[in-house]
Amino acid sequence: MRRLVPRLAVALPLLGGCVALSPQEEHRLGAEIDVQVRAQAPLVPDTAAQRALQTLGARLARVSDRPELPYRFALLDLPQANAFAVPGGFVYVTRGLIQRTATVDELAAALAHEIAHVAARHGVERLERELRTGLVVQGLYRLFFGGEPDWLAHRALEIGAALWTARHSRQDEQEADRLALAYLARAGFDPRALARLLRRLAADGDEPAAVEAWFATHPLTRDRLAAIDAALAQRSPQPTAPPPDAAAAYATLRRRLAAQAAAR
């Protein structure tokens, strides 16, 4: 056992709070959570729609601060407007959010914001804080040294729920907004769409319950909007039209979701 202590001190990211999960460990955790998300939340049963979302997301992921991650984007068949991400580059968007966007730039803004959370490791850092309990050595030992391979799978849904239902801090939200504006500009989208989307969702008086999930985890404050507006004011003129492949992907998404709604 004594020989394992130095290995644990290196491998367990939470001991001493000075070592982070490696990208490989982060992706493994995200992959296990993804299995549980897909088992619990219905996916839109349309391959073309899922492919279109992946096309849009991949364009933004390529210009992010962590383009090397194998990002995966999934369209959830839920009416609420929401989007969330878990470690390793797994990003989820509900059909309810897509249906409330007016342009491809607005959907790109939502995706860019979630990619930014991944790129800034917000979920990983939150998980590291949450796992500072008496179970950390036992649990992460099993994860990294393979003592009980099923442990992570059994805990994945619990860990994932803690990540995607947790309220992002004001600092995390502002950092994700700042990064999202940069990603949108780099990928050829209009960064102003982020402010437009947030204001539209905040003003959704017809179905307020439908947007509660988004703002429960992504708090919208006056300071946050003011920071976005200030950052936009310092930017050069914005693109006049979105990238053609992105516009086509968005059109596919809207068309397929409309067909699905008509068939319900």
C-alpha positions, 0 to 999 in steps of 0.5 A: 500500500505504501508504494501506491501512495506516491502514485496516488499523489500524482494520479489523483488530481484532487490531492493537494489541489495542484494536479488536474485531470489529464485530457485522457482522463477528462475524456474518459469521464465525459464518455461515461457520462455521455453513455448515461445522458443518452440512456436517460434523455431522448435523442432526436431520432433523425440522423440528418439533424444530428449530423447538421448539429455536429457540422455546426459545432465542429466549425466552432470547436476547431477555432476554440482554445482546445481544438484537439478534443474530440468534440461530440454534439448531440440533439436532445428531444426535449421541449425546454430551451437548454444546452450544457456540456460535460468534460471531454468535449460532449455538448448537448442542445435541446430541440426547444433551444433550436426552435427558439433561435431566429438565425444560425448565428444565434444557435452558433452562439449557444454552441460557442458558449458551451464549447467555451465552458469545455475549453476553460475546464469549468466542469472539470474544475467544478467536479474537482471541487465537488469530489473533495470528500472522504470518497475521493481517494477510494473513488478515483483510485478505482477510476485511474487504477482499474480496481473496480471498472464499473465504479465510474459507470455507476457514478457517471449519471450522478456526476453528470447530473451534478455538472449539468444542473449546477449553476455556473458561477458569475465568473465562469459565465462571463469567461464563457461569454468572452470566449464565445464571442471570440470563437464566433468571430473566428468561425465567421459568425456574428458575435452580436447574436449571443446578446440577441439570443440571451435577450430573446430567451429572457423576454420569452413571456409566452412560455417562461417555464420552457427557458427556466432550465437555461437560466437556472444553470446559466444565470443572466445578470445585468452585469453579464449583459453589460459585459457582452455589450461592452466587448461587442462595442470594441469589436470590428465590423461583423460578418454580413452573412454566415458561412454557407455550410453552417447556414445549410446545416441550420436550415436542415435542422429547422426543416427536420425539426419542423417535420418531426413536430408535424408528425407528432 
